[in-house]
Amino acid sequence: MKQHTVVDSPYGPLTLVAEDGLLCGLYMTDQRHRPPEETFGTREESLFAEAEEQLDAYFAGELKEFTLELSLRGTPFQRSVWAELRKIPYGETRTYGELADILGNSGASRAVGLANGKNPIGIIVPCHRVVGANGGLTGYGGGLARKQSLLDFESAAALF
């Protein structure tokens, strides 16, 4: 059974979705690959208290690593990419190629990019920390302006 709530953030409203009590989605407005609203289940505020607390602390620059238990549903390859995303330190970036190398398949940078784009739990699973081979911004489901803002925010907050 799915439930959801919508919380405010410096980057616009975020829709949090849980299934069986575990966070399985965090979606921004106008996000590519955002599921239809009717799939988010009933509206429930209290279920998301811990996620809201951690997001508030993150946006205040006080939290560098989320500790929420997540329900990440995808192919085995997607889940392996998402697991590696969670290992990218706050304020740092990796390239698609570097992630492919870490996963043991240097030729899989395009597949890593596709899996990155399908990440269902943005920000918490930090797909915004992945950049192109030259360090430039490439696609981001929440939009390149949001990606740049998140990277700038983390870079500035990492200094403190």
PLY file of the C-alpha trace (Angstrom):
ply
format ascii 1.0
element vertex 160
property float x
property float y
property float z
element edge 159
property int vertex1
property int vertex2
end_header
0.00 0.00 0.00
1.46 3.35 -1.06
1.15 6.64 0.75
2.54 10.08 0.02
2.95 13.62 1.21
4.25 16.84 -0.29
6.87 18.92 1.53
8.36 22.29 0.74
12.04 22.65 -0.08
14.33 25.37 -1.40
14.04 23.57 -4.76
10.27 23.51 -4.89
7.70 21.02 -3.61
8.93 17.46 -3.12
6.55 14.51 -3.24
7.60 11.75 -0.86
6.16 8.29 -1.54
6.32 5.26 0.75
5.29 1.66 0.26
4.89 -0.61 3.25
6.35 2.13 5.45
9.60 2.59 3.49
10.46 5.57 1.32
10.35 4.49 -2.32
10.08 7.83 -4.09
11.10 11.47 -3.88
9.94 13.45 -6.87
10.30 17.09 -7.85
7.78 19.04 -9.87
8.24 18.68 -13.63
10.63 15.77 -13.10
11.36 13.46 -15.96
10.26 9.87 -15.17
7.87 11.14 -12.47
5.11 8.55 -12.07
1.50 9.68 -12.43
0.00 11.22 -9.25
-2.60 8.46 -8.99
0.17 5.92 -8.33
1.32 7.72 -5.15
-1.47 6.32 -2.96
-3.29 8.09 -0.19
-2.06 11.29 1.41
-0.47 10.69 4.82
1.57 13.26 6.72
2.78 11.45 9.85
4.49 8.55 8.07
7.20 10.85 6.71
8.40 12.62 9.87
11.92 11.13 9.79
12.36 11.85 6.08
11.18 15.43 6.58
13.56 15.92 9.53
16.53 14.65 7.53
15.60 16.72 4.47
15.25 19.85 6.63
18.67 19.18 8.17
20.17 18.59 4.70
18.74 21.85 3.34
20.03 23.68 6.43
23.53 22.38 5.60
23.63 20.28 8.78
23.20 16.77 7.32
25.76 15.35 4.90
24.54 11.74 4.70
20.98 10.43 4.82
20.33 7.40 7.03
16.78 6.59 5.96
15.84 3.03 5.16
14.78 2.98 1.52
12.90 0.68 -0.80
14.67 1.01 -4.15
12.90 -0.93 -6.87
14.59 -1.45 -10.17
16.70 -3.90 -12.11
19.76 -5.38 -10.41
21.97 -3.07 -12.51
19.93 0.02 -11.58
20.10 -0.88 -7.89
23.88 -1.33 -8.14
24.20 2.14 -9.70
21.95 3.67 -7.04
24.01 1.99 -4.30
27.15 3.61 -5.74
25.44 7.00 -5.90
24.89 6.82 -2.14
28.66 6.40 -1.69
29.56 9.67 -3.45
30.58 12.01 -0.64
28.64 15.19 0.00
30.04 18.08 -2.01
31.85 15.81 -4.49
31.02 14.53 -7.95
31.79 11.46 -10.05
31.52 10.94 -13.78
29.37 8.32 -15.44
32.59 6.66 -16.59
34.01 6.55 -13.07
30.84 4.86 -11.83
31.01 2.36 -14.70
34.62 1.57 -13.73
33.63 1.10 -10.07
30.91 -1.32 -11.22
33.51 -3.28 -13.18
32.33 -2.40 -16.68
34.23 0.56 -18.12
32.09 0.52 -21.26
28.83 0.98 -19.36
28.86 4.75 -18.86
25.77 5.20 -21.02
23.93 2.47 -19.09
25.00 4.14 -15.84
23.51 7.37 -17.16
20.22 5.68 -17.98
20.05 4.06 -14.53
20.96 7.38 -12.92
18.08 9.04 -14.76
15.62 6.45 -13.44
16.61 7.03 -9.81
13.28 7.15 -7.93
14.59 8.89 -4.81
16.27 12.10 -5.89
18.44 14.13 -3.49
18.58 11.31 -0.91
20.09 9.02 -3.55
22.27 11.82 -4.93
22.09 11.41 -8.69
22.80 15.16 -8.96
26.42 14.37 -8.02
27.10 12.68 -11.37
28.59 14.79 -14.15
29.86 14.30 -17.68
33.38 13.12 -18.54
34.60 16.73 -18.86
33.03 17.71 -15.52
30.14 19.49 -17.23
26.50 19.12 -16.37
24.56 16.54 -18.28
20.95 15.44 -17.98
19.12 15.60 -14.68
15.53 14.53 -14.16
14.87 17.63 -12.06
16.38 19.98 -14.66
19.92 21.24 -15.12
19.26 24.47 -13.19
18.22 22.43 -10.12
21.23 20.15 -10.54
23.58 23.13 -10.63
21.85 24.67 -7.60
22.19 21.44 -5.60
25.87 21.10 -6.53
26.54 24.76 -5.65
24.69 24.35 -2.35
26.68 21.25 -1.39
30.00 22.79 -2.45
29.38 25.87 -0.30
28.04 23.90 2.68
30.91 21.40 2.52
33.31 24.20 3.41
31.79 24.57 6.88
0 1
1 2
2 3
3 4
4 5
5 6
6 7
7 8
8 9
9 10
10 11
11 12
12 13
13 14
14 15
15 16
16 17
17 18
18 19
19 20
20 21
21 22
22 23
23 24
24 25
25 26
26 27
27 28
28 29
29 30
30 31
31 32
32 33
33 34
34 35
35 36
36 37
37 38
38 39
39 40
40 41
41 42
42 43
43 44
44 45
45 46
46 47
47 48
48 49
49 50
50 51
51 52
52 53
53 54
54 55
55 56
56 57
57 58
58 59
59 60
60 61
61 62
62 63
63 64
64 65
65 66
66 67
67 68
68 69
69 70
70 71
71 72
72 73
73 74
74 75
75 76
76 77
77 78
78 79
79 80
80 81
81 82
82 83
83 84
84 85
85 86
86 87
87 88
88 89
89 90
90 91
91 92
92 93
93 94
94 95
95 96
96 97
97 98
98 99
99 100
100 101
101 102
102 103
103 104
104 105
105 106
106 107
107 108
108 109
109 110
110 111
111 112
112 113
113 114
114 115
115 116
116 117
117 118
118 119
119 120
120 121
121 122
122 123
123 124
124 125
125 126
126 127
127 128
128 129
129 130
130 131
131 132
132 133
133 134
134 135
135 136
136 137
137 138
138 139
139 140
140 141
141 142
142 143
143 144
144 145
145 146
146 147
147 148
148 149
149 150
150 151
151 152
152 153
153 154
154 155
155 156
156 157
157 158
158 159
